[in-house]
Amino acid sequence: MALGVAAYEDSVPFRAGAEGYASFRIPAVVRAADGALLAFCEGRVGSEEDFGDIDIVLKRSTDGGRTWGQLQIAAENGDDTAGNPAPVVLDTGRVVLVHVRNAAYATEQEIRLGRVPAADGRRVWLQHSDDHGRTWSTAREITESVKHPDWRWYATTPGHAIQLRHGPHAGRIVVPANHSAPPSGDDTGAEGKYDGGHSLLSDDGGETWRIGYTDSRSNGYINANETTAAELPDGRVYFNCRNDSPAPGTRADAHSGDGGETLERPFRPQAGLTGPVVEGSVLPLGDPDVLVFSGPADPGFRALMTVRASRDHGVTWQPVHTVGGLPAAYSDLVRIDDGTVGLLYETGDFSAYTTITFRRIPVEELS
């Protein structure tokens, strides 16, 4: 099918400089059990920077993403950082929000260098909503269950997490995540080769958690970073990650046959997804058996947001929808209804971080 050129329905739930925040980054979107769309992101109070006073903010849409309600704070950490929202809607209707917290002063570089005390570094927290995102529970920390003591940097997803629907592990929550390991020799720990991927797993609706697979190889070739996941029709879990090391391309992928406990093979290059070093999102369309991926397609810059499709469970990919040639960065995908997919993504005329925009895309164009 030719690339889309029709007049698509776009809306802008978040715009930099509005509603008390200098910048909005790191989008994630899910469809609640009542049909409302929940668009999450980081509301950065003082600047675009990844550290400082950051809240996880949320807007709800009851008309499929055409309009959005008032901004609300889903998770906050005082004047410190709460970020990397990883929401998932369970079969019970509960919305679970896994995220990370750290002290405002703790930059990624300082954490990777081992200069930040554990209490101020990246820690993992959990909240839930039983009214489709209108109100949220008190936050609960789960760091000890899901982070090895020697890991330094740590991030959940970004984007939505998943609950498995089929097979022996149906009901399991899978949250893709990444971490950095301490260095060896004369290295500092800031090098990309110490990046690794892992999963957070819960088999009881988010009450208890553990670490699933871990892929940590300081080889400077494939080093999993920001990771997204999708359940395939055959019951396997497909993981796709950003790769900062000099393998072919800038992405890597892997499959799990046991619900995210282990990987069938370690992450390997996925050079079929041309793009810059950046986060991406994957979403299964179901019937037909199509997996879609969103991310910038310019090989050297964060620009040219594009949706690509795979009909062989992530082995090969083809472009099916180009949003436009503007700057664009992080994104997340959601199934709105039988005929529509939603794309929540960072974009702007002169910077990828001016707005977080939402686009409705017909499923028939993607499949």
C-alpha positions in Angstrom: 0.0 0.0 0.0 1.3 3.5 -0.8 2.3 5.8 1.9 -0.6 7.8 3.4 -1.2 11.3 2.1 -4.8 11.8 3.4 -5.9 14.5 5.9 -5.4 12.7 9.2 -6.9 13.7 12.5 -4.2 15.3 14.7 -4.5 16.8 18.2 -1.9 18.3 20.6 -2.4 17.2 24.2 0.9 18.7 25.4 2.7 21.8 24.3 6.0 23.1 25.8 5.7 26.1 28.0 2.0 25.5 28.8 0.2 24.5 32.0 3.1 25.1 34.4 5.8 23.1 32.6 8.7 24.2 30.5 8.7 21.0 28.5 6.9 17.7 28.0 8.8 14.6 27.1 8.7 10.8 27.0 5.1 9.9 25.8 3.2 6.8 26.7 -0.5 6.0 25.9 -3.0 3.2 26.7 -6.7 2.6 26.3 -8.6 2.2 29.5 -11.3 -0.4 30.0 -14.0 2.3 29.7 -12.6 3.3 26.3 -10.8 6.5 27.4 -7.3 7.1 26.1 -4.7 7.9 28.7 -1.8 10.0 27.5 1.1 10.1 29.9 4.4 12.0 29.7 7.0 13.7 31.8 6.1 17.3 32.8 9.5 19.0 33.2 9.1 22.1 35.3 12.3 24.0 34.6 13.7 23.0 31.3 13.9 20.2 28.7 16.6 18.4 30.7 16.3 14.8 31.8 16.9 15.8 35.5 15.3 18.3 37.9 11.7 18.8 39.1 9.8 16.3 36.9 6.3 15.0 37.3 4.4 12.3 35.4 1.4 14.0 34.0 -1.7 12.7 32.3 -4.5 13.7 30.0 -7.7 11.7 29.2 -9.6 11.6 26.0 -13.1 10.2 25.7 -13.5 10.7 21.9 -10.6 8.6 20.6 -7.9 11.2 20.9 -9.7 14.1 19.0 -9.8 16.2 22.2 -8.2 16.0 25.6 -9.3 16.9 29.1 -7.5 18.8 31.8 -3.9 18.0 32.8 -3.5 16.0 36.0 -0.5 14.7 37.9 -0.4 10.9 38.0 2.9 10.6 39.9 5.2 13.2 41.6 8.3 13.2 43.7 8.2 16.6 45.4 10.8 18.8 43.7 12.7 15.7 42.5 12.2 13.5 39.5 9.4 11.0 38.7 9.7 9.8 35.1 9.7 7.1 32.5 6.0 6.2 32.7 5.2 2.6 31.8 1.4 2.2 32.0 -0.5 -1.0 31.3 -4.3 -1.7 31.5 -5.0 -5.1 33.1 -7.8 -7.5 32.3 -9.4 -6.4 35.6 -9.6 -2.8 34.3 -7.0 -1.6 36.8 -4.3 0.7 35.3 -0.9 0.0 36.6 1.8 2.7 36.3 5.4 1.6 36.8 8.0 4.4 36.8 11.3 5.5 38.2 12.4 8.2 40.7 15.6 9.9 41.6 16.9 13.1 43.2 16.6 16.2 41.1 20.4 16.8 41.0 21.2 13.2 39.8 22.0 13.4 36.1 22.3 10.2 34.0 26.0 10.9 33.6 26.7 11.2 37.3 24.7 8.0 38.1 26.6 6.1 35.4 29.8 7.3 36.9 28.8 5.9 40.3 28.8 9.3 42.0 25.3 9.3 43.2 24.3 7.5 46.5 21.8 4.7 46.0 19.1 6.5 47.9 19.3 9.4 45.4 19.8 7.2 42.3 17.2 5.5 40.1 14.6 3.7 42.1 11.4 1.9 40.8 7.9 2.8 42.0 4.4 1.6 41.3 0.9 3.2 41.4 -2.5 2.1 40.2 -5.9 3.5 39.2 -9.2 1.6 39.6 -11.3 4.4 38.0 -9.7 4.4 34.5 -7.0 7.0 35.3 -9.1 9.6 37.2 -7.4 9.0 40.6 -4.3 7.2 41.7 -3.2 5.1 44.6 -0.3 6.0 47.0 3.0 5.2 45.4 4.8 2.0 46.5 8.5 1.3 45.9 9.6 -2.1 44.4 13.3 -1.4 43.8 14.6 -4.3 45.8 12.6 -6.8 43.7 13.6 -5.5 40.3 17.0 -3.8 40.4 20.3 -5.5 41.1 22.3 -3.7 43.7 25.3 -3.0 41.4 23.2 -1.6 38.6 23.6 2.2 38.2 21.4 3.8 35.6 17.9 2.3 35.3 14.9 3.1 33.1 11.5 1.5 32.5 10.4 1.3 28.8 9.7 4.3 27.7 6.1 3.7 26.4 3.4 1.3 27.4 4.0 -2.0 29.2 2.0 -5.1 28.3 -0.1 -7.8 30.0 0.0 -11.2 28.2 -3.3 -12.5 27.0 -2.5 -16.0 25.6 -0.7 -19.2 26.5 0.6 -20.5 29.8 1.7 -17.1 31.0 -1.6 -15.3 30.4 -2.1 -12.5 32.9 1.6 -11.8 33.4 2.6 -8.1 33.3 5.8 -7.5 31.3 7.6 -4.2 31.7 10.7 -3.8 29.4 13.5 -2.0 31.1 17.2 -1.2 30.8 20.2 -0.6 33.1 23.9 0.1 33.2 26.5 -2.1 34.9 29.6 -1.0 36.8 32.7 -0.7 34.7 35.9 -2.8 34.6 39.5 -1.8 34.0 40.1 1.9 33.3 36.5 2.5 32.1 34.3 5.1 33.9 30.9 3.4 33.5 29.6 6.1 31.2 30.5 4.0 28.2 27.5 2.6 26.1 29.0 -0.9 26.3 27.8 -1.2 29.9 24.1 -0.8 28.9 21.9 -3.8 29.2 18.3 -4.8 28.9 16.0 -6.7 31.3 12.3 -7.2 32.0 10.2 -6.7 35.1 7.6 -9.5 35.6 4.5 -9.8 37.8 2.1 -12.8 37.8 -0.3 -11.5 40.4 -1.6 -8.2 39.0 1.3 -6.1 40.1 1.4 -7.1 43.8 4.9 -8.8 43.6 7.6 -8.3 41.1 10.8 -10.0 39.9 13.5 -9.6 37.2 12.9 -11.8 34.1 15.5 -12.0 31.3 18.8 -10.0 31.6 20.9 -9.2 28.5 24.1 -7.5 29.6 27.2 -7.8 27.4 29.9 -5.2 27.6 30.9 -6.0 24.0 30.4 -2.5 22.5 28.3 -4.1 19.7 24.8 -4.8 20.9 23.9 -3.0 24.2 20.2 -2.9 24.8 18.8 0.5 25.9 15.3 1.8 25.8 13.1 -1.2 25.1 9.5 -1.8 23.9 7.6 -5.1 23.8 4.6 -6.8 22.1 2.9 -10.1 22.5 2.8 -12.0 19.2 -0.1 -14.2 18.0 2.0 -17.3 18.6 2.3 -16.4 22.3 5.9 -15.2 22.1 7.0 -11.8 23.3 8.9 -9.6 20.9 11.3 -7.0 22.3 12.8 -4.2 20.2 15.4 -1.8 21.7 17.5 1.2 21.0 21.2 0.3 20.5 23.8 3.0 21.2 26.7 0.8 20.1 28.2 0.5 16.6 26.3 -2.6 15.4 24.7 -2.5 11.9 21.9 0.0 12.3 20.7 1.6 15.6 18.2 -1.0 16.7 18.2 -4.5 18.0 15.5 -7.1 18.8 14.9 -10.4 20.4 12.1 -12.9 21.1 11.0 -14.7 24.3 9.1 -18.0 24.3 8.5 -18.1 28.0 6.7 -14.8 28.7 9.8 -12.6 29.2 11.7 -14.9 31.6 14.5 -15.6 29.1 15.4 -14.7 25.5 15.5 -17.3 22.8 18.7 -15.6 21.6 20.4 -12.4 22.9 19.5 -9.1 21.2 20.7 -9.0 17.7 21.0 -6.1 15.1 17.7 -5.1 13.4 19.1 -3.0 10.5 15.7 -3.1 8.7 14.6 -0.2 11.0 16.6 2.6 9.7 16.7 5.6 12.0 18.7 7.7 14.5 19.5 6.6 18.0 16.2 7.0 19.7 13.3 5.2 21.4 10.6 3.5 19.4 7.3 1.7 20.0 5.8 -1.6 18.8 2.1 -2.7 18.7 0.5 -5.9 17.4 -2.5 -5.4 15.1 -3.8 -9.0 15.6 -5.9 -10.0 12.6 -4.2 -9.6 10.2 -1.0 -10.9 11.7 0.9 -7.6 11.5 3.3 -5.9 14.0 3.9 -2.2 13.6 6.8 0.0 14.8 6.9 3.8 15.2 10.0 5.9 15.2 11.9 8.5 13.2 13.2 7.2 9.9 15.9 9.8 9.0 19.2 7.8 9.5 21.1 10.7 11.1 18.6 13.0 12.8 15.5 12.7 15.0 13.1 13.5 12.2 10.6 11.9 9.7 8.3 10.1 12.1 7.3 6.8 10.3 5.2 3.7 11.1 6.6 0.5 9.7 5.0 -2.9 9.5 6.3 -6.5 9.8 4.3 -9.6 8.6 6.9 -12.1 9.9 7.0 -11.3 13.7 9.7 -8.6 13.4 12.2 -10.2 11.0 11.6 -7.7 8.1 10.0 -4.3 8.0 8.4 -2.0 5.4 7.2 1.6 5.8 3.4 2.0 5.7 2.7 5.5 7.0 4.9 8.6 7.0 3.7 11.3 9.3 5.9 14.1 7.8 9.4 15.4 7.5 9.5 17.5 10.6 11.7 16.9 13.6 10.4 14.0 15.7 11.7 11.8 18.5 10.0 9.5 21.1 6.6 7.9 20.4 4.1 5.3 21.6 1.3 3.4 19.8 -2.1 2.4 21.0 -5.1 0.5 19.5 -8.1 2.9 19.7 -10.7 0.7 18.2 -11.1 -2.0 15.5 -10.4 0.5 12.8 -7.9 2.9 14.3 -4.5 3.1 15.7 -3.2 6.1 17.7 0.3 7.5 17.6 1.5 9.8 20.4 4.8 11.4 19.5 7.2 14.2 20.1 7.5 16.8 17.3 7.6 20.4 16.3 8.5 22.7 13.4 12.0 23.5 14.5 12.5 21.1 17.5 11.3 17.6 18.2 10.4 18.7 21.7 7.9 21.5 21.1 4.8 19.4 21.4 3.6 15.9 22.1 1.1 15.3 19.3 -1.5 12.6 18.7 -2.5 11.2 15.3 -5.3 8.8 14.5 -4.3 6.3 11.7 -6.7 3.9 9.9 -5.7 0.3 10.6 -6.3 -0.6 6.9 -3.4 1.7 6.0 -1.0 -0.1 8.3 -2.1 -3.7 7.6 
